[in-house]
Structures are given as C-alpha cells and as structure tokens.
Amino acid sequence: MSGGRMSLRQWAGWTGLAVVLLLVTAAAVWRGDILKAGLDPQVPFQTYTPPPAPDYGAPAAWALRDARGPDSGPAAVFFVHSTTYDGGREWNGPIGDPDADAWLKRVVLPNYAGPFARAGGISAPRYRQSSLYTRLTLRDDAREARAFAWRDIAAAFDAWIARHPDGPIVLAGVEQGGDLVERLVRERIAVDPALRARLVAVYLMDVVVAADGLSPEVPACAGRNQVGCIVAWSPVSEDNDGAGRRRLRRALVWDARGRLVDLGDRPALCVNPVTGSTDTAPVEARLHQGATNATGLEWGVRPALMAREIATQCRGGLLRHTEPKTESFRETGGWADRRKSRPYNLFYGDIEADVQARLAVWQARQPA
C-alpha cells in the first residue's frame, strides 16, 4: 500500500509538473498575442467616441512650441512624434496621457526631434495619436484610427504655419508620425507653391513610403545639394531578412483618397540618411556621422555621438544597416516598449548634418 501511495504521489507530481511546463510554454509562444489582445479596445471604431480635440492655440497642446537652443538656425521645424500610447480602452490616445507623455519626453523628443535643434525652433504637437495596437493589426478599425489622427495634425500644421508666415521650414516625423507628415506634404505643401518655395526638406524616419506615390512637386532627395524634397527610410538590420519581408508585407501607405492601403508589390522609397541620396551603392561605416542614445537627456542638451559605426545600403526599398556593439544600443523595456521607436537614434549625426547642409543650400538660393 505504501508503494502504491508513493506511485500515486509521483504520478500527481509529474502531472502537475507537465501542466506547469505546458502553461509556461503556451505563455512563451502566445505571449505576444495575449498582450496584443489586451490592447484591443474591443469596440468598433465606427461606434467609438474619441477623446476631446486639442486646442492648438493653447501651449498645452504642444510638447514643444518653437523650442530653440543657443545656436539654433533660422528654420521653423514641424515635428510629428511616433506612437507613445499603448492603448487598451482607446483607439486614439487622449491628450495628456501621463505614460504616453513620459515616453514622448524621455525617448522620442531627445532622440528624434533633437537632430533638428540646430536648424531652428522646433514645434511638436500633441495629438490624438492612434494607439500601439493599430500598428499590430491590419484591421479596418485600426486603419480608420490611424487616419483619424490626421485631423489633428492638419489642424496643428495650419496653426503652426500661421505663426510662421515666412522663412524656411522643415517637416519631420518618425514612424506613424512620419506617415502623417507624408500626407501633410501631399495635401498642404505639394498644392501650395508658396509653401514649396519655403521648404528645405521633409524627413520621414522609420517610414515605408511608396516610391511611385510621391508628388512630382516634392520628390525624393537625389543628393544633399537638393532642397524641397523628401528624405525617407525604413531601417532593418543587415542580417534580418525576415523582419524586412514582414515590414514590407504589412506596410500601409496613403492613397489619393486619403485612405491607408496595402503597399503590395509597389516599390518602397529609400533615401540613405548617411549620404542624403537615393544611391543604392553600399556606404562604408567610415562615412557614418554618429549614432547616439539620447534617452533621458533634458531638451537642449546635445548628446555625444559615436561616428564611423554603421555601414548602410538602400536595398529593396529598405535601409539595410549593421548594428553597433555598444551596450547603450540594446533595446530594453517591456513587450510594448520594444514595439515602439527605438530608444536611440543610429543616424542622429547624419540627420543633423543633412538638414544643416540643405538649409545652407536653401539660404544661398534666396535673393539678396
């Protein structure tokens, strides 16, 4: 009997261990799906009530409002930030969400708005951004939420341009913010000769853009001596072919009716930020002007740059690049944080140099 009872205990123990291992394995395999499901608002966008619209006449609607440094140039810079709001209850994040604002201030602004600080005063609107969940699904609800954010960016741009009626302008956006800037170029800049004459360049960082969808009035930048053009790239590690294929397969671009549609088989645009051109030749690391991890720096503090680190090549519509080995360029944070823009900028120095060079060209072409 004692032996029988021992066998029963052993059987129960092994069964319990098997159940635990099964649950751990399932959590590891489906963890992403579980967490993604937790970000789903669980309501159709058609019946969803968005948060109140921001008032762009009020300073509180701006994360940065004409923020300048001691050596800022004459340009006015309009910067649209990337996804900082995770989601859960909202398709579009409310203005002033504390967690979203903290990520914006700590990560996005120093790493991605920072390279434009020397060009001039930077304005970055807060807006009812589409949530992180909308980047993780191709559902129609998610596309509508991303398109909804355009309303705020259009209103913010109109308020911003009214404050800056003359002088050089620069537009920049990262990730989904870059998508909105690309539409802004189509519907505001390309149709207005006066604005086009003021445009230094447009920077679409970590954005897939259809190469055949650009307006002829605002083309891709073919070289660094060109102004009134677009510098756009979507970076993927040199050895990560799977990520590259997934990015293009899941990419959404604007059509002529203001809808987000699949990129499909259309070619994607790649302008190499290291050279400022569409040249597809490999670019050696010695030409790279500087990566940095500026996360946590106060606004106005210029970070230290690590130059000659990254080799690049525009290939297949993506910016292929080598990865730096330094610990500060490791991605950290939870599952949601790892799906936002990287908490560092591999091309900070290159962007900074590019906008300075184009601004100098723009100024040289102005009448005395």
C-alpha positions in Angstrom: 0.0 0.0 0.0 2.8 2.3 0.9 4.4 1.7 -2.5 1.0 2.3 -4.2 0.5 5.6 -2.4 4.1 6.6 -3.4 3.3 5.9 -7.0 0.2 7.9 -6.9 2.0 10.9 -5.4 4.7 10.6 -8.0 2.1 10.4 -10.7 0.4 13.5 -9.3 3.7 15.3 -9.1 4.7 14.5 -12.7 1.3 15.5 -13.9 1.5 18.8 -12.1 4.9 19.5 -13.5 3.7 18.7 -17.0 0.8 21.2 -16.6 3.2 23.9 -15.4 5.6 23.3 -18.3 2.6 23.4 -20.7 1.4 26.7 -19.3 4.9 28.2 -19.4 5.4 27.1 -23.0 2.0 28.4 -24.1 2.7 31.7 -22.4 6.0 32.0 -24.2 4.6 31.0 -27.6 1.4 33.1 -27.4 2.6 35.9 -25.1 2.6 38.4 -27.9 -1.0 37.5 -28.9 -2.1 37.7 -25.3 -0.6 41.1 -24.7 -1.8 42.4 -28.0 -5.4 41.3 -27.2 -5.1 43.3 -24.0 -4.5 46.4 -26.1 -7.6 45.9 -28.3 -10.3 48.5 -27.4 -12.9 45.8 -28.0 -15.3 48.3 -29.7 -15.7 49.0 -33.4 -14.2 52.3 -34.5 -17.5 53.3 -36.1 -19.2 53.4 -32.7 -16.1 54.7 -30.8 -16.2 58.1 -29.2 -12.7 59.7 -29.5 -11.1 61.9 -26.8 -11.7 65.7 -27.0 -9.8 67.5 -29.7 -6.8 69.6 -28.7 -6.8 73.4 -29.0 -3.6 74.3 -30.9 -3.9 77.9 -29.8 -3.0 76.8 -26.3 0.6 76.0 -25.3 -0.6 72.8 -23.5 -1.4 71.2 -26.9 2.3 71.3 -27.8 5.0 69.1 -26.5 7.5 71.6 -27.9 6.5 75.0 -29.1 9.2 76.9 -31.1 11.8 75.4 -28.8 15.2 76.8 -29.6 18.7 76.3 -28.4 21.6 78.8 -28.1 22.8 78.0 -31.7 19.5 77.4 -33.5 19.3 78.4 -37.1 16.5 80.4 -38.9 14.3 77.5 -39.9 10.9 76.6 -38.3 10.6 72.8 -37.8 7.3 70.9 -37.5 7.9 67.6 -35.9 5.3 64.8 -35.5 6.2 62.2 -32.9 5.8 58.4 -33.1 3.4 56.1 -31.2 3.8 56.6 -27.5 0.3 55.5 -26.4 -0.2 51.7 -25.8 -4.0 51.5 -26.0 -6.4 49.3 -24.1 -9.5 51.4 -23.9 -8.9 53.9 -26.7 -8.3 53.6 -30.4 -6.8 57.1 -30.2 -4.9 58.3 -27.2 -6.2 61.2 -25.1 -4.1 64.4 -24.9 -2.0 64.4 -21.8 -2.0 60.7 -21.0 0.9 60.6 -18.4 2.5 57.4 -19.6 2.4 58.4 -23.3 3.8 61.9 -22.4 6.6 60.4 -20.3 7.7 58.2 -23.3 7.5 61.2 -25.6 9.6 63.4 -23.4 12.1 60.8 -22.3 12.6 58.8 -25.5 11.2 60.3 -28.7 12.0 64.0 -28.4 15.6 63.8 -27.4 16.4 61.0 -29.9 14.3 62.1 -33.0 13.5 65.8 -32.6 16.9 66.5 -31.3 18.8 66.3 -34.6 16.8 69.3 -35.9 17.5 71.6 -33.0 20.4 73.3 -34.8 18.2 74.1 -37.8 15.8 76.3 -35.8 12.8 76.4 -33.5 11.0 73.0 -33.2 7.3 72.6 -32.6 5.9 69.2 -31.8 2.1 68.9 -31.4 0.4 66.6 -29.1 -2.4 64.8 -31.0 -4.9 62.1 -30.7 -2.5 59.5 -31.9 -3.5 56.1 -33.0 -2.6 53.5 -30.3 0.2 51.0 -30.5 -2.4 48.3 -31.1 -3.2 49.9 -34.5 0.4 49.1 -35.6 0.0 45.4 -34.7 -3.1 44.7 -36.8 -4.3 45.4 -40.4 -8.0 45.6 -39.3 -10.1 48.3 -40.9 -10.8 49.7 -37.4 -7.0 50.3 -37.0 -6.7 51.9 -40.3 -9.5 54.3 -39.5 -8.0 55.2 -36.2 -4.7 56.0 -37.9 -6.5 58.1 -40.5 -8.4 59.9 -37.7 -5.1 61.2 -36.3 -4.6 63.1 -39.5 -7.3 65.6 -38.4 -5.2 66.8 -35.5 -2.0 67.0 -37.5 -3.7 69.1 -40.2 -5.1 71.5 -37.6 -1.8 71.7 -35.8 0.1 72.4 -39.0 -2.4 75.2 -40.0 -2.0 76.8 -36.6 1.8 76.4 -36.8 2.2 77.8 -40.3 0.0 80.8 -39.3 2.7 81.6 -36.6 5.4 81.2 -39.2 4.2 83.1 -42.3 7.7 83.4 -43.9 11.2 81.9 -43.8 12.5 78.3 -44.3 10.5 75.4 -43.0 11.4 71.8 -42.2 8.9 68.9 -41.7 9.9 65.8 -39.9 8.1 62.7 -38.4 9.0 59.3 -37.1 7.2 56.0 -37.5 3.4 56.7 -37.6 4.1 60.3 -37.2 6.1 60.2 -40.4 3.1 58.6 -42.2 1.0 61.7 -41.2 3.7 64.1 -42.4 3.8 62.3 -45.7 0.1 63.0 -46.1 0.7 66.6 -45.0 3.2 67.0 -47.8 0.6 65.8 -50.3 -2.4 67.9 -49.1 -0.6 71.1 -47.9 2.9 71.5 -49.3 2.5 70.0 -52.8 -0.5 72.1 -53.7 0.8 75.4 -52.4 3.7 77.0 -54.4 4.4 79.5 -51.6 4.9 76.7 -49.1 7.0 74.7 -51.6 9.3 77.7 -52.1 9.9 77.8 -48.3 10.5 74.0 -47.9 14.0 73.0 -47.0 13.3 69.2 -46.7 11.0 66.6 -45.3 12.3 63.8 -43.1 10.3 60.6 -42.7 12.2 58.5 -40.2 11.4 54.8 -40.0 8.6 55.1 -42.5 7.7 53.0 -45.5 6.7 55.3 -48.4 5.5 54.2 -51.8 8.2 55.4 -54.2 5.7 55.8 -57.0 3.2 57.7 -54.8 5.2 60.9 -54.3 4.0 64.2 -55.7 6.2 65.4 -58.5 6.3 68.8 -56.8 8.0 67.3 -53.7 10.2 64.4 -55.0 12.7 62.2 -53.2 16.1 63.7 -52.5 18.6 62.5 -55.0 21.5 64.3 -53.4 22.4 66.6 -50.5 22.5 69.7 -52.6 18.8 69.4 -53.3 16.0 71.2 -51.3 12.2 70.9 -51.3 12.5 67.1 -51.3 11.9 64.1 -49.1 14.4 62.0 -47.1 12.7 58.8 -46.1 13.9 55.5 -45.0 12.8 52.3 -43.1 15.8 50.7 -41.3 16.3 46.9 -41.0 19.4 45.1 -39.6 21.6 43.7 -42.4 21.0 40.1 -41.3 17.3 40.3 -40.5 15.7 39.3 -43.8 12.6 38.1 -42.1 11.9 41.4 -40.5 12.4 43.2 -43.8 9.9 41.0 -45.6 7.3 41.4 -42.8 7.8 45.2 -42.7 7.0 45.5 -46.4 4.2 42.9 -46.3 2.5 44.8 -43.5 3.2 48.3 -44.7 0.3 50.7 -45.2 0.5 53.8 -47.4 -1.9 56.6 -48.3 -3.8 56.5 -51.5 -5.2 59.6 -53.4 -8.4 59.4 -51.4 -6.7 59.7 -48.0 -7.1 56.0 -47.1 -4.4 53.7 -45.8 -4.0 50.8 -48.2 -1.5 47.9 -48.5 1.8 48.7 -50.1 1.5 45.4 -52.0 4.1 45.0 -54.8 4.8 48.7 -55.2 8.4 49.8 -54.6 9.3 51.5 -51.3 11.4 54.6 -51.2 14.8 54.6 -49.5 16.9 57.7 -49.2 20.1 56.9 -47.3 20.4 59.3 -44.3 24.2 58.9 -44.4 24.5 60.2 -47.9 21.2 62.1 -48.3 20.7 60.4 -51.7 18.8 57.5 -53.4 22.1 55.9 -54.4 21.8 52.1 -53.8 25.6 51.5 -53.5 26.9 50.2 -50.2 28.1 53.0 -47.8 31.0 52.2 -45.6 30.9 52.8 -41.9 33.6 55.5 -42.1 31.1 57.9 -43.6 28.6 57.5 -40.8 28.4 60.7 -38.8 27.1 59.5 -35.5 24.7 57.3 -33.5 23.5 58.1 -30.0 21.3 57.1 -27.2 19.8 60.4 -26.0 17.1 58.8 -23.9 16.6 60.7 -20.7 18.5 63.8 -21.7 17.0 67.2 -21.0 15.8 69.1 -24.0 18.6 71.3 -25.4 21.4 69.0 -24.3 23.3 67.8 -27.3 24.3 64.1 -26.8 27.7 62.6 -27.5 27.8 60.9 -30.9 29.5 57.7 -31.9 30.7 58.1 -35.5 32.0 55.6 -38.1 29.9 52.8 -36.5 27.2 51.9 -39.1 27.5 50.6 -42.6 24.4 51.1 -44.7 22.8 50.3 -48.1 19.4 51.1 -49.6 18.3 47.7 -50.9 14.8 46.5 -51.9 13.2 49.7 -50.5 14.7 49.3 -47.1 17.8 50.8 -45.4 19.9 47.8 -44.5 22.4 48.6 -41.8 24.9 47.0 -39.5 24.3 47.1 -35.7 26.6 48.8 -33.2 28.0 46.6 -30.5 27.8 49.1 -27.6 25.5 48.2 -24.7 23.7 51.6 -24.9 22.1 50.5 -28.2 20.4 47.4 -26.8 16.7 47.6 -26.8 15.2 47.5 -23.3 11.8 47.7 -21.7 8.7 45.6 -21.8 6.8 44.0 -24.7 5.0 47.2 -25.7 8.1 49.4 -25.4 10.0 47.1 -27.8 7.4 47.7 -30.5 7.8 51.5 -30.4 10.5 53.5 -32.0 13.9 52.5 -30.8 15.1 54.3 -27.7 18.2 55.6 -29.6 19.0 57.0 -33.0 21.5 55.3 -35.2 21.6 58.3 -37.6 21.4 61.3 -35.3 24.6 62.9 -36.6 23.7 62.1 -40.2 20.3 63.8 -39.9 21.8 66.8 -38.2 24.4 67.2 -40.9 21.8 66.6 -43.7 19.4 69.3 -42.5 22.2 71.8 -42.0 23.6 71.2 -45.5 20.2 71.6 -47.1 19.4 74.7 -45.1 22.6 76.3 -46.3 21.7 75.5 -49.9 18.2 77.0 -49.4 19.7 80.2 -47.9 22.2 80.5 -50.7 19.4 80.4 -53.3 17.4 83.3 -51.7 17.6 86.7 -53.4 19.7 89.3 -51.6 
